[in-house]
Amino acid sequence: KGQFGKVNARGGVDANTNARYSAGSTLNSFSDKRRISLLLMSNNINQQNFSVSDITGAMGSQGGRGGMGGRGGGGFGPSNSLMVSPQSGNTTTHSGGLNYSDTWGKKTTVSGSYFYNYSNNKNVANLVRNYFTGNNTRYYQNNDNSTINQNHRINLRIEYTMDSANKITLTPSLSFQDNEATSLIAASNVVGDNVTLSKTNTSSRNTNLGYDFNNNLLFQHKFKKNGRTLSSVINTQLSDRINPRKYKSQSIYNDTVSGGLDQIYGLYSYTKKASLNLAYTEPLNKFSQVQVNYNPSYTLSKSDKSTKDYDTTRSDFTNFNSALSNKYDNEYMTQRAGLGYRYQKNKLNLSLGLDAQQSQLSGQQSFPVSSGISYPFQNL
């Protein structure tokens, strides 16, 4: 029983007199079998992830249970639940992670975690390309990109031991994401004494809002005969995405606007999946056993994209672009069964297995034209 942790903070100014700072803390609390760990980080010096030492310090003896995003569900492991993909450029980051594990009564073990990350990334690049030609051609390009991202990740694991032969494990996880990316590109071709041949200006803004939910319900049963077991896993998955985007480009040749594009689109999509995995093992003798498994699954997905072009006469996005708009639904069903054999004696370990799968893919497009597909597949 006790508490321990560390806090760090530092700051200053860079060569351009911009304020720079970095702060963080790791806090741990123990009480019997209960453990609570907290990680915090805030900086604008491009540190986008917790350090390995911070994660290891918070993980402690729970490390063997798996990462926050792994099957263990408890303990801070170097998994993607505590890490984000590094980005080029300069990033301001605010992150926090909370981990909890405890035993409720004599039969239930609980572990869970929550992770939050906010990042504001700025990436500016300037390109100058010289061509060794008689008219001294140069190419200039300025890129200004920024991305603001927020995400929340929640993981939970509940293990309930009914008795010495039966156990139930529930592992749900939920994540939310809010991402907005903007991009500005200005490019030009110049010859001689800064005579502009052509210019191109492009701007875009892309927003991505969505969530992902995943849940596993595992039941395990051990028979009186050693090696004879039965297990079942019910998995459900849900994902939902809203993706509005705006794009504008303009090309100028010899001071004359020759082409351009100004449009917006909205994309909505979701996926739903449910599956079952049954497995039965039977020992043949002291050194070998067989396993029979059955795994049906069903996946439903939908996508709806609507694109509109800018109408200069109405000063609004009212021109519906049917060529870049579509709606479709997909269904994918599978039935898989398998048989496996395992032999283990001394240093010899032999495994054999064969699975057969029957699947059916069905799709229905309702726009811009109505059409459908249906394909069966068989695999061994």
N, C-alpha and C positions, 0 to 999 in steps of 0.2 A: 504494500500500500504506500502510495506516495505520488509526488509530482516532480517533474524535471523538464527542462527545456532551455532554449537559447533565443536571444533576440539580437539582431544586428541592424545597423543603419549607417549609411555614409552618404556624403553629398559633396558637391563642388560645382565648378563651372568649367566648360570646355574652352577650346581656343577661340570660339566665337561668342564667348560670354553667355552661353546658354546654360541654365541650371540643369545639373544632372544629379540623380539620386538613386539609391537602391536600399531597400529595407526588407526585412523578412523575419520570421520567427518559426520555431518548432516547439510545440508544447505537448506534453504527455501526462496523463493522469491514470493511476492504477488504484484499484480497490478490489481485492480478492480476484475474481476472474473477469472483472470488468476493466476494459481499457478504452480510453478515449485519446485520440491523437489529432492534433491540429497543425496544419501547415499554412503559412501565409507568405505572400511575396508581392512586392510592388516596386517597379523600377522603370526608368526610361533610358536605360543603357544597353538595350537590346538583349537582355537575358530573358528568354522566352519560356524556359522550363525550370522546374526545381532542380537543384543539383542532386547528384546520386547520393551524396552523404546525407542530405536532408531527407530524402525518401527512405534511405536505409535506417536512419535514426528514428523515424516515425514508425517504420515497419517492425523493428525489433523482433521479438520471438514469433510474431504473427506471419513472418515472411513465407513460411512453408505453406500457408493457406492459399497462396495465390494472390495476384494483383487485384486491385479494385475492380478492374474490368474482366478479370478471368473467372474461372469457375469457382475459385475460392470465395470471392466476394468480399473478403475481409482482409485487412492488412494492406499497407501501401507497398505495392510492388512496382518495379519499373515497367509498368504497362501503359497502354495508350490512354487509360483513364486519368492518369496524372500527367500525361505528356501531350503536347501539341506539335504539329508539324512546323519546323522552323521556316521562317520567311526571310527573304532577302530585304535589305533596306534597314531603316531605323524603326524600332518597335517599342511602344510603351505597353507594359503588361501589368495587370492586377490579377492575382490568382489566389485561390484558397481551397484547401482540402480538409475534410473532416472524416475521421474513421472511428467506428464504434464496434466493439465486440463484447459479448457477455454471455453468460449461461443463465437461462431462465428456468429455475427449478432443476430437477434432476434429469429431464429428458429433452430439453430444448436448448439449442445453441444458436445464437443470433449474431450476425455481423453485417455491417452496412457501411456505406461511404457516400459522401457527396463531394463533388468537385465543381468549382466555378472558375471560368477563365474569361478575362476581357483583354483584348489586344487591339491596339491602334497602330497600324503599320503604314509607313510612308516610304516610298521608293521612287527616287528621282534619278534619271539617267540621261546624259547628253552624249550624242554620237556625232562625230565629224569624220567624214570619209573623203579622202582626196583621190581623184583619178588622174593618172599621168597621161593626159591628153593635150592636144594642141590648144583647146579652148579653156583649159584649167577648170574642169568641172569638179564641183564639190557637192556633197550631200550632207545635210544637217537633219538631225532628228532629236527631238526633246520628248521624253516620256515622264509623265507625272502620274503615279499610281498610288492609291491609298485603299486600305482595307480595314474595316472595323468589324470585329468578330466577338460574339459572346456565345458561350455554351455552358450548359448545366448538365451534369451527369450524376445519376443516382443509381446505386447498386445495393441490393439486399440479398442476404442468404439466411434462410431459416432451416435448421436441421432438427427434426423431431424423431427421436428414437422411441418407437412405440414399445418394443420389447427387444429381446436378444435376436429375434428373427426378422423384424420388420422396421423399416426406416423410411421416412418421407423427407425430401429436400425440396425446398422452394427457392428459386433464384430469379427474381424479376430484376430488370434494369430499364432505366428510362433516361433519355437524353433529349435536350432541346438545343436548337441552334438558331442564331440570328446573325446573318452575315451580310454586309453591304460593301461592295467593291466598286470603286470609280477609277476610270482610266482616261487620261488625256494624252493624245499624241499629235505633235506638230512636226511635219517633215517638209523639206524643200530641196529642190535641185537648183544650184546656182552656177553660173559660168562667168568667166572674165572678171570685171570689176563689179562684183555683186549684182549681176543681172539675173533675176529670178526666172527660171524656165517654167517651174511648176511648184505647186504647194498642195499639201494634203493635211486636213485637220480632222481628227477623229475623237469623239468622246463617247463614253458608255458608262452606264450605272447598272449594276446587277445586284439584286437583293435575293437572299435565300433564307426563307423561314421554314422551319420544319421540326418534326420530332420523330424519334425512333423508340419503340417499346418492344422488349423481348422478355419472354417468361418461360421458364422450364419448371415442370413439376415432375420430380423423380420419385418413383416408388421402388424399393428394393426388398426382396424377400429371400431368406435363406431357409431351405428345407433341412430336415434333420439329417439327411444324408449329406456328408461332406462333399462340397463341390457342386451340389445341385442348387441352382439359383433361378430366380425369376425377377426381371426388372422391366419397368415401363417408364417412358419419358414422353410427356405431352408438352409440345412446344407451340407457342403462339407468338407471332410477330406482326407489328403494325408500324407503318411509316407513312408520313404525310409531308408533302412539300408544296410550298407556294413560292414561285420564282418570277416576279415581275422584273422586266429589263427595259432599258431605254438605250437606243443606239443612234448616233448621228455622225455622218461623215460628209466631207465636202472636198472636191478636187478643183483646183484652179490652174489653168494653163494660159500663159501669156496674158495675165490679168483678166481672164474670162472664166467664169464659173461654167464648167463643162459637165459636171455630174455631182450627184450627192445622194444621200439616203438619210431619212429621218423617220424613225419608226419606234414603236413600243410593242412589247408582247408580254403576255401573262401565261405562265405555265403552271398548271395544277396537276399533281400526280399523287397517287397513294398506292400502297401495297399491303395486302393482308395475306398471312400465311398461317396454316395450322398443320401440324404433323404429329405422328405417333411412332414411337420406336419400342417394339417389344423384343425382349431377348431372353432366351432360356438356355441354361447350360446343364449338361448331364455328364457326370464322370463315367468313363468306360472302364478304367482301372486306376491303379495308383499313379500312373504317369500320363494319362491322356484323358481328354474330354472333348465333347462336341458342343457346338453352340448353334442354335436356330434363332434367326431374327426375322422380323417383319416390320416394314417401315412404309406406311402410306403417307402422302402429303398432298396438300391442296394450296395453290397460290393464285390469288386474284390481284390484278394490277390494272390501273386506269391512268390515262394521260389525256389532258385537255389543254391545247395550246391555241391562243387567239392572238393574231398579229394585226396591228393597225398602222397605216402610214399617215404622215402629216399632210393635212389639206391646207394649202396656202390661202385658199379663198375663204376658208372658215377659221383659219388660225387655230386649228385643233386637230387631234388625231382621230379623224372620223372615217378615213378610207380603209375599209376592211380588206385585208390581204388574204384571200382564200388560199393562194398557193403556199403560204407559209403558216397556215393554220390547219390543225387536225385534231381529231378525237378518236381514241380507240381503247378497247378493253381486251385484256388477255386473261386466259385461264390456263393453268398448268397443273395437271394431276399426275401423280406417280404412285405406283404400287411396286415395292421392292421386297424381295424375300431372299434369304441367304442361309447358307450352311457352312460352318467352319469346324476345323479340327485342329487340336493342339496337342503336341507331345513334348514332354519335358522330363529329362532324366540326366542327372549330373550336369555336365556342361553342354549337353545337346538340347537345343530348343527349336522345335519344328512347328510351323503353323501353315495351314492350308485353308483356303476359303473360296467360295464361289457364290456370287450374287446374280440374280436375274431381276430385271426391271422392265415394267411396262408403263409407258407414259403417254399422255395425250396433251397436245398443245392446241388450244383454240383461241382465235383472235377475231375481233369484230371491229372494223373501222366504220364510223358513222359519218365522218366528214374528212376531206372534201367530197369523197365519193363513198358510197356504201359498198363494202366488200367484206368477205370473211375468209378465214383459213381454218383448217383442221388437219393436224398431222399426228399420226400415231408413231411411237418409237419403241423399239425393243433393244435392250442391252444385256450383255452378259459380262 
